[in-house]
Amino acid sequence: MADLRPIDAPFVTLGPSGVSIRDRLGGLLSEDEKVLRMVGAHLGSLASRDLKARCTDGLDHSTERWASRKRELTAVSSSRWAGAITKATHEQWALARRGQAAHIHGLEMGIRTIAHRLSLPVGEKGSKRAPGGYRSTHEWFHKTRRLHVLEDRLAAVRADCESGVVHVTRGGKRLLNTRHNLDATRLTEAEWRERWEAERWFLQADGESGKRYGNETIRVTPDGEVSIKLPSSLAEHANSKHGRYVLAGKVRFPHRGQEWADRVEANRAVAYRIDLDVTRERWYLTASWALPVTKPIPIETALADGVIGVDTNADHLAAWRLDTHGNPVGQPRRFFYDLSGSADHRDAQVRHALSRLLNWAKRCGVAAVAVEDLDFATEKTREKHGRKRRFRQLISGMTTSRLRARLTSMADATGIAVIAVDPAYTSKWGAQHWQKPLISKTRKTTRHDAASIAIGRRAQEHPIRRRTTPPREDQRDRRGHRIVQAGSLTPGSEEPRPRIPGPRTRSVQPDAESTRATRTPKTVRSVRSDQVWVQDSLLLTDEERCVGGPPPVRQAGQVRQARRDVGRPGPGGLPCPGLPTSSASCR
C-alpha cells in the first residue's frame, strides 16, 4: 500500500484585509468627461514612463533612484500624484516577479514530467501516483521536441529572473493581442484603440489619514460631491480654487455607504479610482480602505454549534450540515452557479451562490463553514494530465481564489467563521465511507455530497471513516472477535442471548410479547369452574397437598381422554382417576 501524504490541520482563515465598494459616476457633463480623459491620458503616460524606468533598474533599484523618479514626476503633476504613480509601479513590478517565479515552477514541472515519461517504454501503463509511457512512437517523437522547447524557454526565463528583467504590458497582454485578431472579436480599429487607451489611463489616488475627507487628490464629500486635484500642466481647466475641478455627477455608494460615510467624516484614509467602461460608456468610482488585522476566533468556539461542509465543484457548491459529533443532519443542499460569460457575470454568479450558502448557515444556527484549501497551480499543466483536455479545462475554470476571497469577505460581514481544511482524499474517502449508507428511496447521495461530509468531519478533527479501524492482529480473529463482546471463558458466552420482550417486526403488536408469558395456554381449557388445571407452581391442588408434589405432566391427548372419563366407574366400582376434583378427600 502506498504511503499517504501528511494531512495538514484545519485552521480558521483570517478576515478580509480591506474593503472595496463601487458606484456609477452619473450625471457628468461633456466638459467633465473631457477633463477626465485629459487627466487620465496625461497621468497614464507618466505611469508608463515610470514603469519603464523601474523595469530598466531591475535588481539595482535603490531609495535614491526612487526619490529621483518621484522628483521628475512631481515637476509635471504633483507630489501626491507622483507618490501614487510610483507606488503603483512598484506593485506592478512585484506582481510581475511573482508571475515570473510561478512560470518557472510550471516549466520545471512540465520538463520533469516529460523526461519521466520519455524514460519509460512506449505503451507502458501508469498508476495513480505516476504517469506511464507515451502511447505511440509518434507521440514520443513530438514530446522529445517539446522537451527541447521547454528547456530553452526555461533557460531564457531563468536568465531574466537572475538579471531582474520582467515583461509587463500596461493595458493587458490579452487586449494587446486582440489587435491582431479584430475580425474574430468583431471590433474595428477605432473601437480597439478606444479600449486600449482607456485601459492605460491612470486615475487613482491613495488616501491620507488626517486630511480632509481622507484624500487630498480625489476628494469625495459625505454628500457625494467629487473633486480632483488637477496636475500642474492642466491647472488652467480648474473650475474651483486651489487648482481643483469639481464634477457635476455625484456618488452615493448604496453598499456599505454608511461605513464609508463614517470614515470620510472622521477624515480617515480612503483610496479612490476612476475608470471608464467603454462598452457601456459609463464612468465608475471605486472607494477602498484597509481594515485592521483581527485575530480569528478559536476553532473550538467556531465549531460549538456544528459545521457546514462545502465541496467546491465546477458548477455548484455541495453542502451538508453536521452536528457536533460529525453526523450529517437533514438533507444536503446544492447551490448552483454558471462560470461562463464575462468576468462580471462569473463574479455575480459566485456572489449569489455564496449569499444563499451563508443565509442557509444563519438559518441553521451554525457559526462555521468548512471549505477545502484548494490550489490548482500545479494541476493545470498540460503535461500532468496529458490527453485529459476536458479535465484540464474543468479545473482551470474553477475560480478557487476568487471564491475563497469572496467567501472570506462575505462570511466576515455575517459573523460566520471560515475553516480551511486539507483537500487530500476528501472525495475518495467520502464516497467510500458515506455515499452508500446515506442513499435511500427518497434521496440519492452523490459523490460531492459525501465529500462535503468528509470536509466537515476533517474540520472537526474527526476521522472520515464511520468507525475506528480495529488492531491489525484482530482483523483475522487472531485474538478473538473484532468487536467488543464477552470473553470465551465467561459462563454463558456461547449460548444464545436472552429474548428481550418486545416486537421484532411491525406486524407484531407492541404488547404481544409482554402478555404471552402471563396468559393461560390455549391447549388447557376448564370444564367447570371447580375443575381447573393450573400449571403455575404457586397454585397447589388438593392432590398436590396430599402427595406433596405436582402431578405428572400429561400430553394434550391424555388430558382430553381424562376429561371424558371423569365420573365413569372404574375397576372395582371406584371412580376413574381422571382430573383431580376439589371434592376428593386426602384423608
C-alpha positions as CSV (number, residue, x, y, z in Angstrom):
1,M,0.0,0.0,0.0
2,A,1.4,3.4,-1.0
3,D,2.1,5.8,1.8
4,L,-0.4,8.6,2.1
5,R,0.9,12.2,2.2
6,P,0.6,14.0,5.6
7,I,-2.6,15.9,6.1
8,D,-2.4,19.5,7.5
9,A,-4.5,20.5,10.4
10,P,-7.6,22.7,9.8
11,F,-7.4,26.4,10.7
12,V,-9.7,29.4,10.8
13,T,-9.0,31.8,8.0
14,L,-8.2,35.4,8.5
15,G,-10.8,38.0,7.7
16,P,-10.5,40.4,4.8
17,S,-7.7,42.9,4.8
18,G,-9.6,45.6,3.0
19,V,-12.9,46.8,1.6
20,S,-13.7,47.9,-1.9
21,I,-17.1,49.5,-3.0
22,R,-18.1,50.8,-6.3
23,D,-20.8,53.2,-7.7
24,R,-21.6,54.7,-11.0
25,L,-20.5,58.3,-11.6
26,G,-23.6,59.5,-13.3
27,G,-24.8,62.9,-14.4
28,L,-21.5,64.0,-15.9
29,L,-21.3,66.9,-18.4
30,S,-19.4,66.8,-21.7
31,E,-16.8,69.1,-20.1
32,D,-16.4,66.8,-17.2
33,E,-15.7,63.8,-19.4
34,K,-13.2,65.8,-21.4
35,V,-11.3,66.8,-18.3
36,L,-11.3,63.2,-17.0
37,R,-10.0,62.0,-20.4
38,M,-7.2,64.6,-20.4
39,V,-6.1,63.9,-16.8
40,G,-6.2,60.1,-17.3
41,A,-4.2,60.2,-20.5
42,H,-1.6,62.6,-19.0
43,L,-1.1,60.6,-15.9
44,G,-1.2,57.4,-17.9
45,S,1.8,58.5,-20.0
46,L,3.7,59.4,-16.8
47,A,2.9,55.9,-15.3
48,S,4.1,54.2,-18.5
49,R,7.3,56.2,-18.4
50,D,7.9,55.4,-14.7
51,L,7.2,51.7,-15.2
52,K,9.8,51.6,-18.0
53,A,12.3,53.3,-15.7
54,R,11.6,50.8,-12.9
55,C,12.0,47.8,-15.2
56,T,15.3,49.2,-16.5
57,D,16.7,49.5,-13.0
58,G,15.9,45.8,-12.3
59,L,17.6,44.5,-9.2
60,D,19.7,47.7,-8.9
61,H,16.7,49.6,-7.6
62,S,17.5,51.8,-4.6
63,T,15.9,54.5,-2.4
64,E,17.9,57.2,-4.2
65,R,16.7,56.0,-7.6
66,W,13.1,56.0,-6.3
67,A,13.4,59.6,-5.0
68,S,14.8,60.7,-8.3
69,R,11.9,59.2,-10.2
70,K,9.4,60.8,-7.9
71,R,11.0,64.3,-8.3
72,E,10.7,64.0,-12.0
73,L,7.1,63.1,-11.8
74,T,6.3,65.9,-9.3
75,A,7.5,68.5,-11.7
76,V,4.8,67.7,-14.3
77,S,2.0,66.6,-11.9
78,S,2.0,67.0,-8.1
79,S,3.7,65.3,-5.1
80,R,0.7,63.2,-4.3
81,W,0.1,62.1,-7.9
82,A,3.8,61.2,-8.1
83,G,3.6,59.1,-5.0
84,A,0.5,57.3,-6.3
85,I,2.2,56.5,-9.6
86,T,5.5,55.3,-8.1
87,K,3.6,53.1,-5.6
88,A,1.5,51.5,-8.4
89,T,4.7,51.0,-10.4
90,H,6.4,49.1,-7.5
91,E,3.3,46.9,-7.0
92,Q,3.2,46.1,-10.7
93,W,6.8,45.2,-10.8
94,A,6.5,42.9,-7.7
95,L,3.4,41.2,-9.3
96,A,5.4,40.6,-12.5
97,R,8.2,39.0,-10.4
98,R,5.8,36.6,-8.7
99,G,4.3,35.7,-12.0
100,Q,7.8,35.0,-13.4
101,A,8.5,32.7,-10.4
102,A,5.3,30.8,-11.0
103,H,6.1,30.4,-14.7
104,I,9.5,29.0,-13.9
105,H,7.9,26.5,-11.5
106,G,5.4,25.4,-14.1
107,L,8.1,24.9,-16.7
108,E,10.2,22.8,-14.3
109,M,7.2,20.5,-13.6
110,G,6.5,20.1,-17.2
111,I,10.1,19.2,-18.1
112,R,10.2,16.8,-15.2
113,T,7.0,15.0,-16.3
114,I,8.1,14.8,-19.9
115,A,11.5,13.4,-19.0
116,H,10.0,10.8,-16.8
117,R,7.5,9.6,-19.5
118,L,10.2,9.6,-22.2
119,S,12.3,7.3,-20.0
120,L,9.6,4.6,-19.9
121,P,8.9,2.1,-22.7
122,V,6.2,3.1,-25.2
123,G,2.8,1.9,-24.2
124,E,3.6,1.2,-20.6
125,K,0.7,1.9,-18.3
126,G,0.9,4.3,-15.5
127,S,-0.5,4.3,-12.0
128,K,-2.4,6.8,-9.8
129,R,0.9,8.0,-8.4
130,A,2.9,8.4,-11.6
131,P,2.1,8.6,-15.3
132,G,3.1,5.9,-17.7
133,G,4.9,6.0,-21.1
134,Y,3.5,7.6,-24.2
135,R,1.0,5.7,-26.3
136,S,2.9,5.6,-29.6
137,T,6.2,6.4,-31.2
138,H,4.7,9.3,-33.0
139,E,3.7,11.0,-29.7
140,W,7.0,10.1,-28.2
141,F,8.8,11.9,-31.0
142,H,6.8,15.1,-30.7
143,K,7.3,15.1,-26.9
144,T,11.0,15.0,-27.4
145,R,10.8,18.1,-29.5
146,R,8.6,19.8,-26.9
147,L,11.1,18.9,-24.2
148,H,13.8,20.9,-26.0
149,V,11.4,23.8,-26.5
150,L,10.6,23.9,-22.8
151,E,14.2,23.6,-21.8
152,D,15.1,26.6,-24.0
153,R,12.2,28.6,-22.7
154,L,13.2,27.8,-19.1
155,A,16.7,28.9,-19.6
156,A,15.6,32.2,-21.0
157,V,13.1,32.9,-18.1
158,R,15.8,31.9,-15.6
159,A,18.2,34.3,-17.1
160,D,15.6,37.1,-17.0
161,C,14.9,36.3,-13.3
162,E,18.5,36.3,-12.3
163,S,19.1,39.7,-14.0
164,G,15.8,41.2,-12.7
165,V,14.2,41.6,-16.1
166,V,10.4,41.5,-16.2
167,H,7.9,41.8,-19.1
168,V,4.9,44.0,-18.3
169,T,2.2,45.3,-20.6
170,R,0.2,48.2,-19.4
171,G,-3.3,47.7,-20.5
172,G,-3.1,43.9,-20.6
173,K,-1.4,41.4,-22.8
174,R,-4.8,39.9,-23.9
175,L,-6.1,43.2,-25.2
176,L,-2.8,43.8,-26.9
177,N,-3.0,40.5,-28.8
178,T,-6.6,41.4,-29.8
179,R,-5.2,44.0,-32.1
180,H,-4.1,41.2,-34.4
181,N,-7.5,39.5,-34.4
182,L,-10.0,42.2,-34.8
183,D,-12.2,40.2,-37.2
184,A,-12.6,37.4,-34.6
185,T,-13.5,39.9,-31.8
186,R,-15.8,41.9,-34.2
187,L,-14.1,45.2,-33.3
188,T,-12.9,48.0,-35.5
189,E,-9.5,49.6,-35.2
190,A,-11.1,52.7,-33.7
191,E,-13.1,50.7,-31.1
192,W,-10.0,48.7,-30.1
193,R,-7.9,51.9,-29.9
194,E,-10.5,53.5,-27.5
195,R,-10.4,50.4,-25.2
196,W,-6.6,50.3,-25.3
197,E,-6.3,54.0,-24.3
198,A,-8.9,53.7,-21.6
199,E,-7.1,50.7,-20.0
200,R,-3.8,52.6,-19.9
201,W,-5.2,55.7,-18.2
202,F,-4.2,56.4,-14.6
203,L,-6.8,57.9,-12.3
204,Q,-6.3,56.6,-8.8
205,A,-5.1,58.2,-5.6
206,D,-4.1,56.8,-2.2
207,G,-5.8,58.1,0.9
208,E,-4.2,60.0,3.8
209,S,-5.5,59.9,7.4
210,G,-5.9,63.3,8.9
211,K,-6.5,65.1,5.6
212,R,-9.9,66.5,4.7
213,Y,-12.3,63.6,3.9
214,G,-9.4,61.2,3.9
215,N,-7.9,62.1,0.5
216,E,-6.5,65.3,-0.9
217,T,-6.1,64.2,-4.6
218,I,-9.5,62.7,-5.3
219,R,-11.9,64.1,-2.7
220,V,-15.4,62.9,-2.1
221,T,-17.6,64.7,0.4
222,P,-20.2,62.9,2.5
223,D,-23.0,64.1,0.2
224,G,-21.3,62.5,-2.8
225,E,-19.6,65.5,-4.5
226,V,-16.4,64.5,-6.3
227,S,-13.5,66.9,-7.0
228,I,-10.0,66.2,-8.5
229,K,-6.7,68.0,-7.9
230,L,-5.5,68.7,-11.4
231,P,-1.9,68.2,-12.4
232,S,0.2,71.4,-12.8
233,S,0.2,71.1,-16.6
234,L,-3.6,71.1,-16.7
235,A,-4.3,73.7,-14.0
236,E,-6.0,76.0,-16.5
237,H,-9.0,73.7,-16.6
238,A,-9.8,74.1,-12.9
239,N,-13.3,75.3,-12.0
240,S,-12.6,75.7,-8.3
241,K,-10.0,77.2,-6.0
242,H,-6.6,75.6,-5.3
243,G,-6.5,74.1,-8.8
244,R,-9.4,71.6,-8.3
245,Y,-12.0,70.5,-10.7
246,V,-15.5,69.7,-9.3
247,L,-17.5,67.1,-11.3
248,A,-21.2,67.6,-11.8
249,G,-22.0,64.0,-11.1
250,K,-22.4,62.6,-7.6
251,V,-22.0,59.2,-6.0
252,R,-23.9,57.6,-3.1
253,F,-22.5,54.1,-2.5
254,P,-25.5,52.0,-1.8
255,H,-23.4,49.1,-0.5
256,R,-21.6,49.9,2.8
257,G,-22.4,53.6,2.3
258,Q,-22.8,54.2,6.0
259,E,-19.4,52.7,6.8
260,W,-17.8,54.8,4.1
261,A,-19.5,58.0,5.3
262,D,-18.3,57.4,8.9
263,R,-14.7,57.1,7.6
264,V,-15.0,60.2,5.4
265,E,-16.5,62.3,8.2
266,A,-13.7,61.2,10.6
267,N,-11.0,62.2,8.0
268,R,-9.7,58.6,7.8
269,A,-7.8,57.4,4.7
270,V,-9.9,56.3,1.7
271,A,-8.4,55.5,-1.7
272,Y,-10.3,56.2,-4.9
273,R,-10.1,55.0,-8.5
274,I,-12.0,56.4,-11.6
275,D,-12.3,54.2,-14.7
276,L,-14.4,54.2,-17.9
277,D,-16.4,51.2,-19.2
278,V,-16.0,51.8,-22.9
279,T,-18.7,49.2,-23.9
280,R,-21.4,50.8,-21.7
281,E,-20.0,54.3,-21.9
282,R,-20.2,54.7,-18.2
283,W,-17.8,56.2,-15.6
284,Y,-17.4,54.4,-12.2
285,L,-15.8,55.5,-8.9
286,T,-14.3,52.8,-6.7
287,A,-13.5,53.5,-3.0
288,S,-11.3,51.3,-0.9
289,W,-9.7,51.3,2.5
290,A,-7.7,48.9,4.7
291,L,-9.1,47.0,7.7
292,P,-7.1,46.3,10.9
293,V,-6.0,42.7,11.1
294,T,-8.1,40.9,13.7
295,K,-7.2,37.7,15.4
296,P,-9.5,34.8,14.3
297,I,-11.7,33.1,16.9
298,P,-10.5,29.7,18.3
299,I,-11.6,26.8,16.2
300,E,-13.3,25.1,19.2
301,T,-15.6,28.2,19.6
302,A,-16.4,28.2,15.9
303,L,-17.4,24.5,15.9
304,A,-19.5,24.7,19.1
305,D,-22.8,24.5,17.1
306,G,-21.7,22.2,14.4
307,V,-20.3,23.0,10.9
308,I,-21.4,23.0,7.3
309,G,-19.1,21.2,5.0
310,V,-18.8,22.6,1.5
311,D,-17.4,20.8,-1.6
312,T,-16.4,23.2,-4.4
313,N,-17.2,22.0,-7.9
314,A,-17.1,23.5,-11.4
315,D,-20.9,24.3,-11.5
316,H,-22.2,24.1,-7.9
317,L,-21.4,24.0,-4.2
318,A,-22.4,20.8,-2.4
319,A,-23.1,21.5,1.3
320,W,-24.2,19.3,4.2
321,R,-24.8,20.3,7.8
322,L,-23.0,18.3,10.5
323,D,-23.7,18.2,14.3
324,T,-21.0,18.5,16.9
325,H,-20.3,14.7,16.7
326,G,-19.7,14.8,12.9
327,N,-23.1,13.2,11.9
328,P,-24.9,14.6,8.9
329,V,-28.2,16.4,9.8
330,G,-31.1,16.9,7.4
331,Q,-30.8,16.9,3.7
332,P,-27.8,18.0,1.5
333,R,-28.0,21.3,-0.3
334,R,-26.6,22.4,-3.7
335,F,-26.0,26.0,-4.7
336,F,-25.5,26.2,-8.5
337,Y,-23.7,28.9,-10.5
338,D,-22.6,29.4,-14.1
339,L,-19.0,30.4,-14.7
340,S,-19.4,31.1,-18.4
341,G,-19.5,34.5,-20.0
342,S,-17.8,37.7,-18.9
343,A,-15.8,38.2,-15.7
344,D,-18.6,40.4,-14.2
345,H,-21.1,37.6,-14.9
346,R,-18.9,35.0,-13.3
347,D,-18.3,37.2,-10.3
348,A,-22.0,37.8,-9.8
349,Q,-22.8,34.1,-10.0
350,V,-20.2,33.3,-7.3
351,R,-21.6,36.1,-5.1
352,H,-25.2,34.8,-5.5
353,A,-24.2,31.2,-4.6
354,L,-22.2,32.3,-1.6
355,S,-25.1,34.5,-0.4
356,R,-27.5,31.6,-0.5
357,L,-25.0,29.4,1.4
358,L,-24.4,31.9,4.2
359,N,-28.1,32.7,4.5
360,W,-28.8,28.9,5.0
361,A,-26.0,28.7,7.6
362,K,-27.6,31.6,9.5
363,R,-31.0,29.9,9.5
364,C,-29.4,26.6,10.7
365,G,-27.7,28.4,13.6
366,V,-24.2,27.3,12.5
367,A,-21.3,29.6,13.1
368,A,-18.7,27.9,10.9
369,V,-18.3,26.8,7.2
370,A,-15.6,24.4,6.2
371,V,-14.1,24.6,2.7
372,E,-11.1,23.0,1.0
373,D,-7.9,24.9,0.8
374,L,-7.7,24.3,-3.0
375,D,-4.8,25.4,-5.1
376,F,-4.7,24.2,-8.7
377,A,-1.4,25.9,-9.5
378,T,0.3,22.6,-10.0
379,E,-2.7,20.8,-11.6
380,K,-3.3,23.0,-14.7
381,T,-0.2,22.0,-16.7
382,R,-0.9,20.1,-19.9
383,E,1.9,17.7,-19.2
384,K,0.5,16.4,-15.9
385,H,-2.8,15.2,-17.3
386,G,-1.8,14.6,-20.9
387,R,-4.8,13.9,-23.2
388,K,-7.3,14.8,-20.5
389,R,-8.1,18.2,-22.1
390,R,-11.6,18.4,-20.7
391,F,-10.3,17.8,-17.2
392,R,-7.7,20.5,-17.6
393,Q,-10.4,22.9,-18.8
394,L,-12.6,21.9,-15.8
395,I,-10.0,22.7,-13.1
396,S,-8.8,25.8,-15.0
397,G,-12.4,27.1,-15.0
398,M,-12.9,26.7,-11.2
399,T,-12.4,30.2,-9.7
400,T,-10.9,28.9,-6.4
401,S,-9.0,32.0,-5.5
402,R,-11.9,34.4,-6.3
403,L,-14.4,32.2,-4.5
404,R,-12.2,31.9,-1.4
405,A,-11.7,35.7,-1.3
406,R,-15.4,36.3,-1.8
407,L,-16.4,33.8,0.9
408,T,-13.9,35.2,3.4
409,S,-15.2,38.7,2.9
410,M,-18.9,37.9,2.9
411,A,-18.6,35.5,5.9
412,D,-16.9,38.1,7.9
413,A,-19.7,40.5,7.4
414,T,-22.3,37.9,8.6
415,G,-20.2,36.7,11.6
416,I,-19.6,33.2,10.2
417,A,-16.1,31.7,10.5
418,V,-14.5,30.0,7.5
419,I,-12.4,26.9,8.3
420,A,-9.9,25.7,5.7
421,V,-9.1,22.0,5.5
422,D,-6.6,20.0,3.6
423,P,-8.3,18.7,0.4
424,A,-6.4,15.4,0.3
425,Y,-8.6,12.3,-0.3
426,T,-11.9,14.1,0.7
427,S,-13.8,13.0,-2.4
428,K,-12.3,9.5,-2.4
429,W,-12.8,8.7,1.3
430,G,-16.2,10.5,1.4
431,A,-17.6,8.3,-1.4
432,Q,-16.0,5.2,0.2
433,H,-17.5,5.6,3.7
434,W,-20.5,7.9,3.4
435,Q,-22.1,7.8,-0.1
436,K,-23.7,4.3,0.0
437,P,-25.0,4.4,3.7
438,L,-26.8,7.7,3.0
439,I,-28.7,6.6,-0.1
440,S,-32.4,6.0,0.4
441,K,-35.5,5.7,-1.7
442,T,-36.2,9.4,-1.4
443,R,-32.6,10.6,-1.6
444,K,-29.8,9.9,-4.0
445,T,-26.5,10.9,-2.3
446,T,-23.8,12.0,-4.8
447,R,-20.1,11.8,-4.6
448,H,-20.0,15.5,-4.0
449,D,-22.4,15.3,-1.1
450,A,-20.3,12.6,0.5
451,A,-17.2,14.8,0.0
452,S,-18.9,17.6,1.9
453,I,-19.3,15.3,4.9
454,A,-15.7,14.4,4.7
455,I,-14.7,18.1,4.7
456,G,-16.9,18.9,7.7
457,R,-15.6,15.9,9.7
458,R,-12.0,16.9,8.9
459,A,-12.7,20.4,10.1
460,Q,-14.0,18.9,13.4
461,E,-10.8,16.7,13.5
462,H,-12.9,13.6,13.4
463,P,-11.8,10.6,11.3
464,I,-13.6,10.4,7.9
465,R,-14.4,6.7,8.2
466,R,-17.6,5.8,10.1
467,R,-15.8,3.6,12.7
468,T,-12.3,3.2,14.1
469,T,-10.2,0.5,12.5
470,P,-9.5,-2.4,14.8
471,P,-6.0,-3.5,15.6
472,R,-4.2,-5.4,12.8
473,E,-4.0,-8.7,14.7
474,D,-7.7,-8.6,15.3
475,Q,-8.8,-8.3,11.7
476,R,-8.5,-12.0,11.1
477,D,-9.8,-13.2,14.5
478,R,-6.4,-14.0,15.8
479,R,-7.1,-12.8,19.3
480,G,-10.9,-13.1,19.3
481,H,-13.8,-11.3,17.7
482,R,-13.2,-7.9,16.1
483,I,-15.8,-6.1,18.2
484,V,-16.1,-5.9,22.0
485,Q,-18.1,-8.8,23.4
486,A,-18.0,-11.4,26.3
487,G,-14.8,-13.4,26.6
488,S,-14.7,-17.1,25.6
489,L,-14.3,-18.2,29.3
490,T,-17.3,-16.2,30.5
491,P,-20.2,-18.5,31.6
492,G,-22.9,-18.5,29.0
493,S,-20.9,-16.6,26.4
494,E,-21.5,-19.3,23.8
495,E,-25.3,-19.6,24.5
496,P,-28.0,-17.7,22.7
497,R,-28.7,-14.3,24.0
498,P,-31.9,-14.0,26.2
499,R,-35.0,-13.0,24.4
500,I,-35.8,-9.3,25.1
501,P,-39.6,-8.7,25.4
502,G,-40.9,-6.6,22.6
503,P,-41.7,-6.9,18.9
504,R,-39.1,-7.7,16.2
505,T,-41.2,-6.6,13.3
506,R,-44.0,-4.1,12.7
507,S,-46.5,-7.0,12.2
508,V,-46.4,-8.0,15.9
509,Q,-48.5,-6.0,18.4
510,P,-46.4,-3.9,20.8
511,D,-47.7,-5.8,23.9
512,A,-47.9,-9.2,22.4
513,E,-44.6,-10.5,23.9
514,S,-45.2,-9.0,27.3
515,T,-48.6,-10.7,27.7
516,R,-47.6,-14.0,26.2
517,A,-45.8,-15.3,29.3
518,T,-48.7,-14.5,31.7
519,R,-51.8,-15.7,29.9
520,T,-53.2,-19.3,30.1
521,P,-52.1,-21.7,27.3
522,K,-54.7,-22.3,24.7
523,T,-54.2,-26.1,25.0
524,V,-55.7,-26.2,28.5
525,R,-59.4,-25.4,28.9
526,S,-61.5,-25.5,32.0
527,V,-64.5,-27.9,32.1
528,R,-66.2,-26.4,35.1
529,S,-65.4,-23.6,37.4
530,D,-64.5,-26.2,40.1
531,Q,-62.3,-28.4,37.8
532,V,-59.3,-26.3,36.7
533,W,-55.8,-27.5,35.9
534,V,-53.3,-24.7,36.5
535,Q,-49.6,-25.3,35.8
536,D,-48.4,-22.4,38.0
537,S,-46.3,-23.8,40.8
538,L,-47.7,-21.2,43.2
539,L,-51.3,-22.6,42.9
540,L,-51.4,-26.1,44.5
541,T,-54.4,-28.5,44.1
542,D,-55.7,-30.9,46.8
543,E,-53.9,-33.8,45.2
544,E,-50.6,-31.9,45.3
545,R,-51.2,-31.2,49.0
546,C,-51.8,-34.9,49.7
547,V,-48.9,-36.3,47.7
548,G,-46.5,-33.5,48.4
549,G,-45.8,-32.6,44.8
550,P,-47.3,-31.7,41.4
551,P,-49.0,-34.3,39.3
552,P,-47.1,-35.6,36.3
553,V,-47.4,-33.5,33.2
554,R,-49.7,-35.1,30.7
555,Q,-49.8,-34.7,27.0
556,A,-52.7,-33.0,25.2
557,G,-54.3,-36.3,24.2
558,Q,-54.1,-37.7,27.7
559,V,-55.7,-34.5,29.1
560,R,-58.7,-34.8,26.7
561,Q,-59.2,-38.6,27.5
562,A,-59.1,-37.8,31.2
563,R,-61.8,-35.2,30.8
564,R,-64.1,-37.8,29.1
565,D,-63.5,-40.4,31.8
566,V,-64.5,-38.1,34.7
567,G,-67.4,-39.6,36.7
568,R,-67.3,-43.0,35.0
569,P,-66.9,-46.1,37.3
570,G,-63.5,-47.6,37.2
571,P,-62.3,-51.1,38.1
572,G,-63.9,-52.3,41.3
573,G,-66.7,-49.8,41.2
574,L,-64.4,-46.9,42.1
575,P,-64.4,-43.6,40.3
576,C,-61.9,-43.3,37.5
577,P,-58.9,-41.2,38.5
578,G,-59.3,-38.6,35.8
579,L,-58.8,-35.0,36.6
580,P,-58.4,-34.2,40.3
581,T,-61.6,-32.7,41.8
582,S,-62.0,-30.3,44.6
583,S,-64.3,-32.8,46.5
584,A,-61.6,-35.5,46.5
585,S,-60.6,-36.3,50.1
586,C,-57.0,-36.9,51.1
587,R,-57.8,-38.3,54.4
